[in-house]
């Protein structure tokens, strides 16, 4: 029976002919062999630059690697035990946690405020969106170099501006630990606020305008509409941004490496910069550096799992 006749008779033409015209079913799902041509390159790239390096990191974290020959000898968990007696690692861990606690809420809060502003009737909105988002497009090294130019104690733009406004002297951005950490935080917020703004802006544009109009008719002011309509309805975006920003903060490296190199002393040292210095610095202790990388991975994984389990209703915004 032809497919046209089967359709006229109310039958399934695929079942009548005994086989589909394209593809076939495996385990109840339609399998298309040509799909391998599309996913294959991505899978190979992920395998070469993500999965295999990750497996190698776990392996080297339990090994002593010779800095000259690259030969390995098993150490077990000795590299991880060394961390507890390493004061620089402890300081880097504290700095990373403090850096995360400061930058994540501030970048998200400013991003939400800018998203609300960009979602309103603002002249030149597209231009302002581009300006805010631009630092995220630039590489971290380039942003770090820009930060160095801004916060240089002698010729920096910020200190020149402060002196021009009447300050007696500039701020010791590079020689004082507190101010060096503050400069790192400011540059990071400048980078991340654009990402938060774009995600929140996409979420705001999906919020029905009728809700705001109904709330206004009921007498709700601007703050009440923001508090009881905007904030709950962008909840899924907030969950996503928390995860992404925390992962970024724990893995931050290039901007801090260029801007302060962890100094002065260890005041801006974070886990990423310390792992690099240990693995590729004068000591070339790559086993210990890999162990620090494993710690970064485990901490971010634990945080992500906890967030996921404690926000099971993240997609329910009603």
C-alpha positions in Angstrom: 0.0 0.0 0.0 1.3 3.4 -0.9 1.8 6.2 1.7 -1.0 8.2 0.1 -3.4 5.3 0.3 -2.4 4.6 3.9 -3.1 8.1 4.8 -6.5 8.0 3.1 -7.3 4.9 5.1 -6.3 6.5 8.4 -3.3 4.3 8.9 0.3 5.2 9.8 2.3 5.1 6.5 5.5 4.3 8.4 4.0 1.3 10.1 2.5 0.2 6.8 5.7 0.3 4.8 7.5 -1.3 7.7 10.4 1.2 7.9 10.7 5.0 8.2 12.0 7.0 5.2 14.9 8.5 7.2 16.6 7.3 10.3 15.6 4.5 12.6 14.6 4.1 16.2 16.9 2.9 18.9 15.6 2.5 22.4 12.4 4.4 21.5 14.2 7.5 20.3 14.8 8.6 16.7 18.4 8.2 15.7 19.9 10.2 12.9 23.4 9.1 11.9 24.1 12.5 10.3 23.9 14.1 13.8 27.4 12.8 14.4 28.7 15.3 11.9 27.3 18.1 14.0 28.1 17.0 17.5 31.4 15.2 16.6 33.7 18.2 16.4 32.3 19.6 19.7 32.7 16.3 21.5 36.3 15.9 20.2 37.2 19.5 21.3 35.6 18.9 24.7 37.5 15.6 25.0 40.9 17.1 24.0 40.7 20.4 26.0 38.4 19.6 28.9 37.9 15.9 29.8 41.5 14.7 29.2 43.2 17.7 31.0 40.8 17.2 33.9 41.7 13.5 34.2 45.4 14.5 33.9 45.0 17.0 36.7 43.5 14.5 39.1 46.3 12.1 38.2 49.1 14.6 38.7 47.6 15.8 42.0 48.7 12.4 43.5 52.1 12.5 41.9 55.5 14.1 42.4 56.6 15.5 39.1 60.2 16.0 38.3 60.7 19.7 37.2 63.5 18.6 34.8 62.5 15.3 33.3 58.8 15.3 33.9 59.0 11.8 35.5 56.3 11.1 38.1 56.4 9.1 41.3 53.3 8.4 43.4 52.7 10.5 46.5 49.1 9.6 47.4 47.4 12.5 49.2 50.7 14.1 50.3 50.1 17.2 48.0 46.8 17.8 49.7 48.3 17.4 53.2 50.9 20.0 52.3 48.1 22.6 51.8 47.2 22.7 55.5 50.8 23.7 56.3 51.1 26.2 53.4 50.3 29.7 54.7 50.1 31.2 51.2 47.5 28.6 50.2 45.4 29.4 53.3 45.7 33.1 52.5 44.8 32.5 48.9 41.8 30.5 50.0 40.6 33.3 52.3 41.2 35.9 49.6 39.2 33.9 47.1 36.3 33.4 49.5 36.3 37.2 50.4 36.6 38.1 46.7 33.6 35.9 45.9 31.5 37.3 48.7 32.1 40.9 47.6 32.0 40.7 43.8 29.1 38.3 43.3 26.4 40.3 45.1 27.6 43.7 43.9 27.9 42.6 40.3 24.5 41.0 40.4 22.8 44.0 42.2 24.3 46.5 39.8 23.4 44.3 36.8 19.8 44.1 37.9 19.6 47.9 38.5 21.1 48.5 35.0 18.8 45.9 33.4 15.7 47.7 34.9 17.1 51.0 33.6 17.8 49.6 30.1 14.4 48.0 30.0 12.7 51.4 30.5 12.3 54.3 28.1 16.0 55.4 28.0 17.5 57.4 25.2 20.2 55.5 23.4 19.6 52.2 25.2 21.4 50.2 22.6 24.5 52.3 22.9 24.5 52.1 26.7 24.0 48.3 26.6 27.1 48.0 24.4 29.1 50.2 26.6 28.3 48.2 29.8 28.7 44.9 28.1 32.0 45.8 26.3 34.4 44.8 29.1 33.2 41.2 29.0 34.0 41.0 25.3 37.6 42.1 25.9 40.0 39.5 27.1 40.9 39.3 30.8 44.5 40.2 30.1 43.5 43.4 28.2 41.1 44.4 31.0 43.9 43.8 33.5 46.2 46.1 31.5 43.5 48.8 31.4 43.1 48.4 35.2 46.9 48.9 35.6 46.6 52.1 33.6 43.7 53.3 35.7 45.1 52.4 39.2 48.8 53.1 38.7 50.0 55.1 41.7 52.2 57.5 39.7 50.5 58.0 36.3 47.1 56.3 36.9 44.0 58.1 35.7 42.2 57.6 39.0 44.9 59.2 41.2 45.3 62.0 38.7 41.5 62.6 38.9 41.6 62.5 42.7 44.4 65.1 42.9 42.6 67.3 40.4 39.5 67.2 42.6 41.5 68.4 45.6 42.9 65.3 47.2 46.3 65.9 48.9 47.8 62.6 47.5 46.7 59.7 45.4 45.6 56.3 46.8 48.3 53.7 47.2 46.6 51.2 44.9 49.7 49.0 44.4 51.7 49.4 47.6 48.9 48.9 50.1 47.2 45.5 50.4 43.7 46.8 51.2 43.7 49.2 48.3 45.2 46.7 45.9 42.4 44.2 46.8 39.9 47.0 46.3 41.3 47.7 42.8 40.9 44.1 41.9 37.3 44.1 43.2 36.4 47.2 41.2 37.9 45.9 37.9 36.1 42.6 38.4 32.8 44.3 39.0 33.3 46.4 35.9 33.8 43.1 33.9 31.0 41.1 35.4 28.2 43.7 35.7 27.6 43.6 31.9 27.0 39.8 32.0 24.5 40.2 34.8 22.8 43.0 33.1 22.3 41.1 29.8 20.9 38.0 31.6 18.6 40.1 33.8 17.5 42.1 30.8 16.5 39.0 28.9 14.5 37.9 32.0 12.8 41.2 32.4 11.6 41.3 28.8 9.8 38.0 29.4 7.8 39.6 32.3 4.2 40.4 31.2 3.6 44.2 31.3 0.0 43.5 32.5 1.3 42.5 35.9 2.9 45.9 36.4 -0.2 47.7 35.1 -2.5 45.7 37.4 -0.2 46.4 40.4 -0.2 50.1 39.6 -4.0 50.1 39.5 -4.0 48.5 42.9 -1.9 51.3 44.3 1.5 49.7 44.3 4.4 52.1 44.0 7.6 51.6 42.0 9.5 49.9 44.8 6.6 47.5 45.6 6.3 46.6 41.9 10.1 45.9 41.8 10.1 44.0 45.1 7.0 41.8 44.6 6.9 41.4 40.8 10.4 41.9 39.3 12.5 40.2 41.9 10.5 37.0 42.1 10.0 36.7 38.3 13.7 37.0 37.6 14.4 34.2 40.1 15.6 31.7 37.5 18.0 34.3 36.1 19.3 35.0 39.6 19.9 31.3 40.2 21.9 31.0 37.0 23.9 34.1 37.7 24.8 33.0 41.2 26.2 29.7 39.8 28.1 31.4 37.0 29.6 34.3 39.0 30.7 32.1 41.8 32.4 29.7 39.4 34.1 32.7 37.7 35.2 34.1 41.1 36.8 30.8 42.2 38.6 30.4 38.9 39.7 34.0 38.4 43.3 34.3 37.2 44.2 36.5 34.3 42.9 39.8 35.5 44.5 39.5 38.9 47.7 38.1 37.5 48.1 41.1 35.2 46.8 43.8 37.6 48.6 42.9 40.8 50.3 39.5 40.4 48.9 38.6 43.8 50.8 41.4 45.5 51.7 43.4 47.4 52.9 40.3 49.3 50.0 37.9 49.3 47.3 40.5 49.8 45.6 39.7 46.5 46.8 36.1 46.0 43.9 33.8 45.0 43.8 30.1 44.3 44.2 30.5 40.6 47.3 32.7 40.7 48.9 30.6 43.5 48.3 27.3 41.6 50.0 28.9 38.5 53.0 30.2 40.5 53.5 26.8 42.2 53.2 24.8 39.0 55.1 27.0 36.6 57.2 29.3 38.9 60.8 28.7 40.0 59.9 25.6 42.0 57.8 24.0 39.2 55.9 21.8 41.7 53.3 20.7 39.1 51.9 18.0 41.4 51.1 20.5 44.1 49.7 23.0 41.5 47.4 20.2 40.1 46.2 19.5 43.7 45.2 23.2 44.1 43.4 22.9 40.8 41.5 19.9 42.1 40.5 21.9 45.2 39.1 24.7 43.1 37.1 22.1 41.1 35.8 20.4 44.2 34.8 23.7 45.9 32.9 24.9 42.8 31.2 21.5 42.4 30.1 21.4 46.0 28.7 24.9 45.8 26.9 24.2 42.5 25.3 20.9 43.8 24.2 22.6 47.1 22.6 25.5 45.1 20.9 23.1 42.8 19.4 21.1 45.5 18.3 24.0 47.6 16.6 25.7 44.7 14.4 23.0 43.3 11.7 25.5 42.7 13.9 27.9 40.7 11.8 27.6 37.6 8.5 28.2 39.5 8.2 32.0 39.4 4.5 32.3 40.3 
